[in-house]
């Protein structure tokens, strides 16, 4: 059984790390798994094929990415959020990797990597792991409060369009035309699968739920003091960690976290952050803090999670919540909103805290509760136990193997 994973983003991104840990687990279980990716971040693995590491290939990648972004040029008032058309990209069926594969397993395929039109040429079983809402929308990756993906899009609020036959309608029409009917869709959370079942595109497709996966041999507990010393943190206060690749994204809910911090005693807590954020905001909070910046490898992330007493994930919407699961695997419990993907991961006040959406005061209440409950050590143990038993890469890989056998 030869499985080819299609990945249009860097291997150190959230989707990239999820794909790679699945690929690694599949190989350990005897599956011939390969990744075909345009990642410019490389890993020492000869089963990963990189399409954008030569100068000419990197130029072509940049051109396709710019074209995919430029197509929204005439929507002058559009929101500053990622919008992908799927109009530009490679023809996968012309590659040697495609010809050698038995199963095509798509993941995040945007940024001008895959032209949706070419999916109609694939004559092999296709599994598409949906890692956000893009597969079912007219271009947005999270629809937030818009439900037009249920009705063929058009008059897109993200594009600030007043026309029903706009770019979002064009994108969803192309998907409707070219996505094969026999494709198997996988949501990485029950929430995402249910959204797909309600969508215009996929309401009559075969949709499964197989959760995102965590390599618990990469994410594990170490002594908090050891982690803090390695990161140069010297404090007697409880440590609150918050992070994402880009906390500036509106749906990451960083403003809700800031509002929650205003309700906490700055004398008791030390803040840590990772990812892209506005340093001036951090400086005005009134807390002692340390900013780790962008953490691009599992070792650095593991150290950050282990240094903290609690991880706060204030996202307004998440397909899964990979940082939540990674933190829990390190034995650091999480406070987040009781919504979307994170609902699948946390059991309230057993291995974390689910705050009422989207109330900053309950986010603050959850932080205070977790850091002061007499059951804190038990909650830490429960958190790691949950990830090992439900979300470990080996367990998730075994579920995919059953799906591979079914489609073959």
N, C-alpha and C positions, 0 to 999 in steps of 0.2 A: 504494500500500500504506500503510494508516494503522494504526499500532501504538499502543495505549494501555497504558502501564505503570501498574500499581496498586501503590502504596507506602504502607504504614501507619506510617511513622516519619519522623523528621526527615531532611532532605537532607544534614545534616552527620554523620549516623551512618555506621557501616561499610556497612550495607546501602544507605543512602541515597546515599552517595558512589559505590558500585559501580553502582547503578541510573542515577545521573545521568551518570556518565562513559560508560556504554553508550549512553544516550539521545543524548548529544552526538555520539558517534561515528556513530550511525545517521543522524542528521540530516546530518552532513557527507558521508555516503555516499548521500544522496538519498532516504532513507526519511522519511516523515512520521511522526515519533515525538513522542508527547506523554506527560506524566506526570500522573497523577491521585493526589494525595497529601494527607494531613492534616498535613503538616509545618508547624510554626510558624516554622521557619527558611526564609526566602524567598531566591530567587535571581532575578536580573534576566533572566528567560527567559519570553517570552510563550507558550511551549509547555508550561509547567508550570501546572496548574490546582490551586489551593489550596482545600481544603474547610474549613479551620479558622482563617481569619484575621479573620473578623468576630467581634464579641463573642458573638452568639448561637450561632454555629458552634463557637466555642471552648468554650462551656458544654456544648453537646451532646457534643462530643468528650470532655470531662472526665467527663461522666456515664457515657458508654459505657465509658470506660476504668476508672472506679471500679466499675461493675457487673461488668465482666470480672474484676476483681480480687476483688470481694466474694463472688463465687460460691464461692470457696474458704474462706470465713469459718468454716465448721463443721469444717474440718480444722485443729484448734487446734495440732497438733504438726508441721505441714507445714514443709518446709525453706524457707529464705529464698532461693528462686530463682524466676525468672519462670515462671509457668504461665498459659497462654492457652486460653480455652475455644472461641473462634470462635462463640459463641452470640449475641453482640451485634454490631451494626454496620449499615452502610448497605446498601441494595439498589442495587447498581451499575447494574442494568439500567434503572433509572428516570432515569438521568442523560443529558444531551445528549452528553457525551463518549463514553459507551458506544455510543450510537446512531450516532455518526459513525465509530466504529472498525471496522476489518476484523478485527483480531486483538487479543485481550485477553492481555496479558503480565503475570502476577502475580509479585510479588516477596515482600517481608516484609509481611504483611497483618494483623498482630495489634494489640493495644492497643485492642480494640473497634472496629476500622475496618471489617472485612468479616465479615458473618454468613455462615458456611459454607452455610447453607440456601439462600441466594440464588444460589449457583453453579449449582444445577440449572436455573435459569431462563435461563442464558446460552446463546444459540443461535449463537455465533460460536466460531471456533477459540480454544482457551485454551492458553497456555504458562505453566507455573509454574516459575520459577527458585527452587529450594530453597536458601535461604541459611542454614538451620540444619536441625535434625531435626523441627521442629514439624509440617510437613505430614504426616508419617507417624506421629506419636505421639498419645497421648491427652491432650496438653496441655503436656508439658515441651518445652523447646527443645533440650536435650541430655540424653540418657538416662543419660549417664555409664556406670555398670557394669550398668544394667538393660537386659534384652532383651525386656521384655514388649510392646514395640511390634511384635514378631514374632508375638505371640499374642493380639492384641486387647486388650491392656492390662488394667486392673482390678487391685485391691489395690496401688495405686500407691505405690512407696516414697518418692517426693518428697512426696506428700500425707500420708505415714505412715498410709495407709488399710489397714484389715483386711478390707475388703469387696471381693469381686470385681466387684460391680455398683456401682462408685463413679463419681465424676465423670469419671475418665479413661476408663472404659468408655463412659459416655454420649457423651463427646466423640468417641471413635473410631467409635462407632456412627453418629453424625450425619455424620461425614466419609464413612463407608462408604455412607451413604444418598444424600448430596447431591453428592459430587465426581463430575463427569461421567467416564464411562469413556474417552472419546476424548481426554482432556486429555494434553498432552505434558509430561512432567516433565524438568527439567534440574537436574542436580547441579553445583555449582560446584567439585567435586573428584571424583576417582574414588572416594575413600573414601565420600563422601556418596551417590553414585550406587549403590554396592554395598550400603550400608546400606539404601537405599530398596528395592532389589531383594529384600532379605531380609524386608522388612516385611510385616505382615498386609495392610495397605491396598494396597500398590503392587506386590506380587510379580508380577502379570501385566500391569502397565502398560508403556507405551513410555517408557523412561528413557534420556536421553542425558547426556553429560558435556560441558559447555562451561564452561571455567574462569572465575573472576571476572576482572575486567579492571582494568588500571591505565592511567591517562592519563600516558604517559611525557613529555608536554609540560608536565605539572604537577609531576611527580616526576623530577628530573634532578640531576646532580652540580654542586656549586659548591665552591669552595675551603673546606676545613674551617676554616681560620683566619678566613675571612670570616664563616662561619656562627657560629662561636664568639664572635667579636666582636659580631655583631648580637644574640646572646643574652646577652651580658654574662658569658661564661665566660672566666676567666683562669686557666689551668693549663698546666703542662708535662707532666701525666700523660696516659695513654691514657684515653679516655672511653668508658664503657659506658652505653648507653641502654636503658631498658626502659619500655614504655608500652602502654596500652590505654584504652578509654573508661572502664572500671571495673575496676581491678586487684583490687578487693575480691571480685569474682566468684570462687568457689572453683575453677572449671575454668580460670581464667587462670593458675593455678600459681605465684602470686607467692611462696608459702611455699617452693617449690622453688628459686626464684631467691635468696631470702634465705639458704637453706641453702648454696647454691653460693657466695654472697659470703663466707660464713664461711671458705671454703677458699682465698680469694684474699688477696693482700698489699695491704692498704689504702693502703700508701705508694706503690703503683704506679698506682692507678686512681682516676679521678674518675667519680662516678655522676650520671646525669641521668634524670629521670622525667617522664612526662606521663600525664594521666588522673587518675581518682579513686583515692586511696590514703590510708592512715593516716600522717600526717606524723610521729607519734611513733615509728613503726617506722623510718622513714628516719633520724631523729635518733640512734637507738640503734645504727646499723650500724657506726659507727667510720670511715666513709669521708667524704671531702669530697663534697658533692653539691649539685645544684640541681634544684628541682622546678618544672617549667613549668606545672603545673596542667592544666586541660582545654584542649586545643588543638582549636579548632572550624573550622579552615579549612586548605586545602592548603598555603598559603604558610607558615604556622606549622609545620605538620608537616614540610614539605620542609626548613626551616631546622634543625629538631631532628634529623632523620635525618642531614643533612650535617655536623652538629657532632660526631657520634659516630664512633668507630673501629669499634665493633661494636654491633649491636642484638640484645638477648636477648629472645626470645619463649618464655616457659616454659609456655605453655598445655598443659593435659592433653588438651584436645580442641578442635579448630577445624574448622569446615566448609571453610575455605580457609586463611585467614591473610593478610588484606589488608595489615596493617602490615608483615608479612614482605616481601611483594612491593614495597610502597612503599619500604621501606628499601633493598632491593636495587636498585630503579630509581634510587635516589640514589647508588649505588655503595658503600653501607655493608653489608658482609656480616652474616649473621645466624646466631646459635646458637639452636637450638630442639630439641625432642624429635622423634625419628623416629616420628611417629604421625599419624594422621588426615590432614587437608587439607595441612599443611605438607610432607608427603612428596612431593606433586606439584610443589612449587616448588623445593626445594633438592636439589642433587647434592652428596653428602657430600665435603667437603674439596676441592671444585672451585669452588663458588661460595658456600659456607657450611659449617656443621657441624651434623650431625644427631646429637644425643646419645641415648644409650640410654634408652628410657622406663623409669621416670621417676626417673632417678638423678641427684641433685644433683651428685654428684662428677664425673659425665661432663659435666654442664652447665658446671661450673667448668673441667674439662679443655679443653672446646671453646673457652671464652673465652680461656684462656691460649694455646692453640694458635693461634687466629686472630690474636691480637694480637702474636704473637712469630714467626710463620712467615716465612721469607724470601720466600714466594710471595704475601704479603699484597696487593700492588698488582695482581697478576694475578687474584687471587680477587675483588677489587673490580671489575675490568673484566668478569670472567666473570659477576658478579652482575647488573650492568646489562644486559649483552648477553642474558642469559637472559630477563629481563623484556621487553625490546624484542621479542625473537624469538617468545616464546610467549604473553605475557599483555597485550600492548599493546591498548588499547581498539579500534583499527581492526581488528586481527586477530580479536578476539572478536566484534565487530559483524558482520564478514563471515560468521562461522559462524552467527550468529543469523539473518542474512538468508536463508541457505540453508534454515534450519529454517522461517522464515516462508513462503518460497516453497513448501516441501513441504506445510505444513498448509493452504495456500490452494488 
